[in-house]
Amino acid sequence: MPMAAHADGFLPTMISANILWLLALPIVVALEGRMMKRWGWTAPYKNSFWANLWSMVAAVPIGFFLSYAGAYLGSKAGQAALSFIPTSVMFHLAQVFLYGNLPAPSYGYINGFGGMAGIPLAGLVFIGICWLLTFGIEGHYYRTRNPLISKSAIYRGAALSNLASYILLLTMWLPYSYMSAVSGEAMERRICQSANSWSSACMKIWARYPETRVDRIHACEVNGIDAVKCVTPPPGLRIQ
């Protein structure tokens, strides 16, 4: 898969994710800053703000790499080139790498293999990768701002504060993410049932819900549309 083509899908998702993260940043700073204040760290709220901002910036190139790697594993070229890797292993790796490149990652539909992700595994591993990234970057930042505190205490504090903020944000995010994904799929099903509309995801919707294809063909018959044309994607449509 060309890098530019995958960037078309990745960049809007990453931008929207970072906007949401900026909205949640005051909550994270308040929680982590309060913990650091209790530990006697220097300028806890100010340093929490900048440390989280730097970890967000660092997540962009790393997220792009993981996203591209997942897309490659999910492509025919990737599966052919890496045929020595068991299919099940490659499938789970693609799930993990693509998990953060989805509008509603906690619900976890994966495009590369055309099926639903192993939500608990992919979610936990991807979140773990993000946690390690923030732990490393923020821990290093706090060390430079608190030279009189031991290295072990700084990294232990960074680990605990990030764990607390991740738990809080996941508690807030999961219900919204689930409802967003359910709503999005319901809309796709309505489009793919209609005789007069198309979605690039129709092939997957029909594979997952065969009755949707039957309903579309029936709607086409009622409207006098040829059954073959009814389920044939229009020229130029990019199939997901």
Order of alpha helices (4+ residues) and beta strands (2+ residues): alpha-alpha-alpha-alpha-beta-beta-alpha-alpha-alpha-alpha-alpha
